Amino acid sequence: MFPPACPLCDTPVSVHGELCPECWTAINWIENPKCTKCGYPFPADLDLGGMPMCPVCAAGKSELDWIRSACVYDDASRVAMLPFKHAGRIQYAYFMSRAMMWAMRDVEIDADIIMPVPLATRRLFKRGYNQATLLARPIARATGIKIDYDSVRRKYREDMGHKTARERAENIRGVFSVVNPDKIRGKKILLVDDVMTSGATFSELRRVLIHAGAHAVYGVSFCRVVRAI
């Protein structure tokens, strides 16, 4: 049994899977003030008062009931995310999922189902695992909410890594299909993903779930891309 070490830099720590203070401090964690609906982070010195919402949510354009993300996707979080997603560093799921639970501390997690954003079968076989599933399992254990693995399927589409927000929305349209609507109907569903870039994946999945009869859809990711709005 190896002694506990920071998964990012191998500095000794007290508990397996925890980040060392230096790595923890380097990550741009999303705290208040933030949009109360989509979790978009505002400047720390911005005094909004009351129930602050970003312009997108205030205009009624945000579709999920709420979204939370633990940190900003930048150079610091990328050091963890890319190896986790593409290089088999699945042990990172421990601290990432704990951070995601922390990110949801200000909302009521009243979901009936936790749903990892599904991968297309071709991509799943190539990668060997669905990173969203690895993040969802500790959240399910912490909340006691069951995971739904098979009610939604995903068609293969080209990678969206370098697409614009509009291109992402067009590319993701029609990619998900509900195959077990009886398990969805009337349920509140928490979607889990690793990165939220434009929100197109969450929005499209929410669309098909609501069409299948879901009562409410929430979303949580480890990190999110933050652009000016």
C-alpha positions as CSV (number, residue, x, y, z in Angstrom):
1,M,0.0,0.0,0.0
2,F,1.5,3.3,-1.1
3,P,1.3,6.3,1.3
4,P,-1.2,9.0,0.3
5,A,0.0,11.4,-2.3
6,C,-1.5,14.3,-4.2
7,P,-2.8,12.8,-7.5
8,L,-1.5,15.7,-9.5
9,C,2.0,16.2,-8.1
10,D,2.8,13.3,-5.8
11,T,3.3,15.5,-2.8
12,P,2.5,13.5,0.4
13,V,-1.0,14.2,1.8
14,S,-2.9,12.8,4.7
15,V,-5.7,11.1,2.8
16,H,-5.6,9.1,-0.5
17,G,-7.1,11.1,-3.4
18,E,-6.8,14.5,-1.8
19,L,-5.0,17.4,-3.4
20,C,-2.0,19.0,-1.7
21,P,-2.5,22.7,-0.6
22,E,-0.5,24.0,-3.5
23,C,-2.5,22.2,-6.2
24,W,-5.7,23.0,-4.4
25,T,-4.9,26.7,-4.3
26,A,-3.8,26.7,-8.0
27,I,-7.3,25.7,-9.2
28,N,-9.8,28.5,-9.8
29,W,-12.7,27.2,-7.7
30,I,-16.1,28.8,-8.3
31,E,-17.5,30.5,-5.2
32,N,-19.9,33.3,-4.6
33,P,-20.9,35.5,-6.2
34,K,-22.3,33.4,-9.0
35,C,-25.5,33.1,-11.0
36,T,-28.0,31.3,-8.7
37,K,-29.4,29.3,-11.7
38,C,-26.5,28.3,-14.0
39,G,-23.6,28.9,-11.6
40,Y,-21.8,31.4,-13.9
41,P,-19.1,33.0,-11.7
42,F,-19.1,36.8,-11.2
43,P,-16.2,39.0,-10.2
44,A,-15.5,38.7,-6.5
45,D,-16.1,42.4,-5.8
46,L,-19.5,42.5,-7.7
47,D,-22.4,43.4,-5.4
48,L,-25.6,42.1,-7.0
49,G,-27.7,41.6,-3.9
50,G,-30.8,39.6,-3.6
51,M,-31.0,36.6,-6.0
52,P,-28.3,37.3,-8.7
53,M,-28.7,35.8,-12.1
54,C,-26.5,36.2,-15.2
55,P,-28.0,38.0,-18.3
56,V,-28.7,34.7,-20.0
57,C,-30.7,33.2,-17.1
58,A,-32.4,36.6,-16.4
59,A,-33.6,36.6,-20.0
60,G,-35.1,33.1,-19.5
61,K,-32.7,31.4,-21.9
62,S,-31.2,28.9,-19.5
63,E,-33.0,25.6,-19.8
64,L,-31.9,23.5,-16.8
65,D,-33.4,24.1,-13.4
66,W,-29.9,24.7,-12.1
67,I,-26.3,24.0,-13.0
68,R,-23.3,23.9,-10.8
69,S,-19.6,23.5,-11.6
70,A,-16.7,23.2,-9.1
71,C,-14.1,25.2,-11.0
72,V,-13.2,27.2,-14.1
73,Y,-11.7,25.3,-17.0
74,D,-8.3,26.9,-17.4
75,D,-4.6,25.9,-17.4
76,A,-4.7,24.8,-13.8
77,S,-7.7,22.5,-14.0
78,R,-6.7,21.3,-17.4
79,V,-3.7,19.6,-15.7
80,A,-6.2,17.3,-14.0
81,M,-8.9,17.1,-16.6
82,L,-7.0,16.0,-19.7
83,P,-5.2,13.1,-18.1
84,F,-8.4,12.0,-16.4
85,K,-10.4,12.2,-19.7
86,H,-7.8,10.9,-22.1
87,A,-5.0,9.1,-20.3
88,G,-6.7,6.8,-17.9
89,R,-6.0,8.7,-14.7
90,I,-9.3,7.5,-13.3
91,Q,-8.2,8.0,-9.7
92,Y,-8.8,11.7,-10.2
93,A,-12.5,11.0,-10.0
94,Y,-12.2,11.0,-6.2
95,F,-11.2,14.6,-5.6
96,M,-13.2,15.8,-8.6
97,S,-16.5,14.3,-7.4
98,R,-15.9,15.6,-3.9
99,A,-15.4,19.1,-5.4
100,M,-18.6,18.7,-7.3
101,M,-20.5,17.8,-4.1
102,W,-19.0,21.0,-2.6
103,A,-20.2,23.0,-5.7
104,M,-23.8,21.8,-5.0
105,R,-23.8,22.9,-1.4
106,D,-26.2,25.8,-2.1
107,V,-28.9,23.9,-3.9
108,E,-31.3,21.1,-2.9
109,I,-30.3,17.8,-4.5
110,D,-33.7,16.3,-4.7
111,A,-33.1,14.3,-7.8
112,D,-34.7,10.8,-8.2
113,I,-32.0,9.8,-10.7
114,I,-28.4,10.6,-11.4
115,M,-27.5,10.3,-15.1
116,P,-23.9,10.4,-16.3
117,V,-23.9,12.1,-19.8
118,P,-23.6,9.0,-22.0
119,L,-20.8,8.4,-24.5
120,A,-21.4,7.0,-28.0
121,T,-20.5,3.3,-28.1
122,R,-17.6,3.8,-30.5
123,R,-16.0,6.5,-28.2
124,L,-16.7,4.4,-25.1
125,F,-14.9,1.4,-26.6
126,K,-12.0,3.5,-27.7
127,R,-11.5,5.2,-24.3
128,G,-12.4,2.2,-22.2
129,Y,-14.5,4.2,-19.7
130,N,-17.0,7.0,-19.5
131,Q,-15.5,9.7,-17.3
132,A,-18.9,11.1,-16.4
133,T,-19.8,7.7,-14.9
134,L,-16.7,7.7,-12.8
135,L,-17.7,11.1,-11.4
136,A,-21.3,10.1,-10.9
137,R,-20.6,7.0,-8.8
138,P,-19.2,8.8,-5.7
139,I,-22.0,11.4,-5.9
140,A,-24.5,8.6,-6.0
141,R,-22.9,7.0,-2.9
142,A,-22.8,10.4,-1.1
143,T,-26.5,11.2,-1.8
144,G,-28.1,7.8,-1.9
145,I,-29.5,8.5,-5.4
146,K,-29.5,5.7,-7.9
147,I,-27.6,6.0,-11.2
148,D,-29.4,5.4,-14.5
149,Y,-26.9,4.0,-17.0
150,D,-29.1,2.9,-19.9
151,S,-32.3,5.0,-20.4
152,V,-30.5,7.3,-22.9
153,R,-28.3,6.4,-25.8
154,R,-26.0,8.7,-27.8
155,K,-25.1,8.6,-31.5
156,Y,-21.5,9.1,-32.6
157,R,-20.7,12.6,-33.8
158,E,-17.3,14.2,-34.5
159,D,-15.5,15.7,-31.6
160,M,-16.7,19.2,-30.5
161,G,-13.5,20.3,-28.9
162,H,-12.8,23.3,-31.2
163,K,-16.3,24.3,-32.3
164,T,-18.1,27.5,-31.5
165,A,-21.1,27.6,-29.3
166,R,-23.5,27.7,-32.3
167,E,-21.6,24.8,-34.0
168,R,-21.8,22.8,-30.8
169,A,-25.6,23.3,-30.5
170,E,-26.0,22.2,-34.2
171,N,-23.7,19.2,-33.8
172,I,-25.3,17.9,-30.7
173,R,-28.9,18.3,-32.0
174,G,-30.6,14.9,-32.2
175,V,-27.7,12.9,-30.8
176,F,-29.5,11.6,-27.7
177,S,-32.5,9.3,-27.7
178,V,-34.5,8.0,-24.7
179,V,-34.9,4.2,-24.9
180,N,-36.6,3.6,-21.5
181,P,-39.1,6.4,-21.1
182,D,-40.9,4.6,-18.3
183,K,-37.8,5.2,-16.1
184,I,-37.8,8.9,-17.0
185,R,-41.4,9.9,-16.8
186,G,-42.1,12.1,-13.8
187,K,-38.5,12.0,-12.5
188,K,-36.1,14.7,-11.4
189,I,-32.8,14.0,-13.0
190,L,-29.3,15.2,-12.1
191,L,-27.0,15.1,-15.1
192,V,-23.2,14.6,-14.5
193,D,-20.4,15.6,-16.8
194,D,-16.7,16.4,-16.6
195,V,-16.6,19.7,-18.5
196,M,-19.3,22.2,-19.5
197,T,-18.1,24.2,-22.5
198,S,-21.1,25.9,-24.0
199,G,-23.9,24.1,-22.2
200,A,-25.1,22.5,-25.5
201,T,-24.8,19.0,-24.2
202,F,-26.7,19.6,-21.0
203,S,-29.4,21.6,-23.0
204,E,-29.9,18.9,-25.6
205,L,-30.1,16.1,-23.1
206,R,-32.5,18.1,-21.0
207,R,-34.7,18.6,-24.1
208,V,-35.1,14.9,-24.9
209,L,-35.6,14.1,-21.2
210,I,-38.4,16.7,-20.8
211,H,-39.9,15.4,-24.0
212,A,-39.9,11.9,-22.5
213,G,-41.7,13.2,-19.5
214,A,-39.0,14.1,-17.0
215,H,-40.2,16.5,-14.3
216,A,-37.0,18.5,-13.8
217,V,-33.4,18.4,-15.0
218,Y,-30.3,19.6,-13.1
219,G,-26.7,19.6,-14.1
220,V,-23.3,19.4,-12.4
221,S,-19.8,19.3,-13.9
222,F,-16.3,19.4,-12.5
223,C,-15.3,22.4,-14.5
224,R,-16.8,24.9,-17.0
225,V,-15.5,27.2,-19.6
226,V,-16.1,30.8,-18.6
227,R,-16.7,33.3,-21.4
228,A,-17.9,36.9,-21.3
229,I,-21.6,37.2,-21.5
